[in-house]
């Protein structure tokens, strides 16, 4: 684009360039894996579908890699369950986006 190939001289040009770059960063972020809140929701849905219920207290995304139709993510998860109590663990989980949101898969 010509706007990026020449010297910027006005405030409106600086604002325009900043706006374009911010939009590009926002759009590229949307193409990635699940957010931490989406991971937490997926884990809560997985817990509801099992016999061994657990409460998801916290999920921290340590990094995701695109993996075919999903994303394999290194995460730190803190849970609370009646049998184990509070537990914090770093693990690798695979998430796939479906019509009803992100799901944890094996």
C-alpha positions in Angstrom: 0.0 0.0 0.0 1.2 3.4 -0.8 0.3 4.7 2.6 3.0 2.5 4.2 5.7 3.0 1.6 6.1 6.8 2.0 7.0 9.1 4.9 4.0 9.9 7.2 3.6 13.6 7.7 0.2 14.3 9.2 -1.6 13.2 12.3 -4.5 11.8 10.3 -2.1 9.5 8.3 -0.6 8.3 11.6 -4.1 7.6 13.0 -5.1 5.8 9.8 -2.0 3.6 9.8 -2.5 2.8 13.5 -6.1 1.9 12.9 -5.2 -0.4 10.0 -2.5 -2.1 12.0 -4.9 -2.6 15.0 -7.5 -4.1 12.7 -5.0 -6.5 11.2 -3.8 -7.6 14.7 -7.4 -8.1 15.8 -8.4 -10.1 12.8 -5.3 -12.3 13.0 -6.1 -13.0 16.7 -9.6 -14.2 15.7 -8.1 -16.9 13.5 -6.2 -18.5 16.3 -7.2 -21.0 18.9 -9.6 -20.6 21.8 -9.3 -17.9 24.4 -8.8 -18.8 28.1 -12.5 -18.1 28.8 -13.5 -20.4 25.8 -11.2 -23.1 27.2 -12.8 -22.8 30.6 -16.3 -23.1 29.1 -15.2 -26.2 27.1 -13.7 -27.8 30.2 -16.9 -27.0 32.2 -19.0 -28.7 29.5 -16.7 -31.7 29.6 -17.1 -32.0 33.3 -20.9 -31.8 33.1 -20.8 -34.7 30.7 -18.8 -37.0 33.0 -19.6 -39.0 36.1 -16.7 -37.3 38.0 -17.8 -33.6 38.2 -15.2 -30.9 38.8 -15.3 -27.2 39.1 -12.9 -25.3 36.8 -11.4 -22.4 38.8 -8.8 -21.1 36.4 -7.4 -21.8 32.9 -4.2 -20.2 31.7 -3.2 -20.6 28.0 0.5 -21.3 27.7 0.4 -21.6 23.9 -1.5 -23.3 21.1 -0.6 -24.9 17.8 -3.0 -25.4 14.9 -3.6 -29.1 14.6 -5.8 -30.1 11.6 -9.3 -29.1 12.4 -8.4 -28.0 16.0 -5.7 -26.6 18.2 -3.4 -28.4 20.6 -2.8 -26.2 23.6 -0.5 -26.2 26.6 -2.6 -25.0 29.5 -2.4 -24.6 33.2 -5.7 -25.7 34.8 -6.9 -25.3 38.4 -9.8 -27.4 39.4 -11.8 -28.3 42.5 -13.5 -31.7 42.9 -15.1 -33.5 45.8 -12.7 -36.5 45.6 -9.4 -34.6 45.0 -10.0 -31.1 46.3 -8.1 -28.2 44.7 -5.6 -29.1 42.1 -3.4 -27.2 39.7 -1.8 -28.9 36.8 -0.1 -28.0 33.5 -1.3 -30.3 30.7 -1.8 -30.5 26.9 -5.4 -30.4 25.6 -6.9 -30.4 22.1 -9.7 -28.1 21.3 -12.0 -28.2 18.3 -14.5 -25.5 17.3 -18.0 -26.8 16.7 -21.4 -25.1 16.0 -21.9 -24.9 19.8 -18.4 -23.5 20.6 -15.1 -25.0 21.5 -14.9 -28.6 22.7 -12.2 -30.6 24.4 -11.2 -33.7 22.5 -8.8 -36.6 23.0 
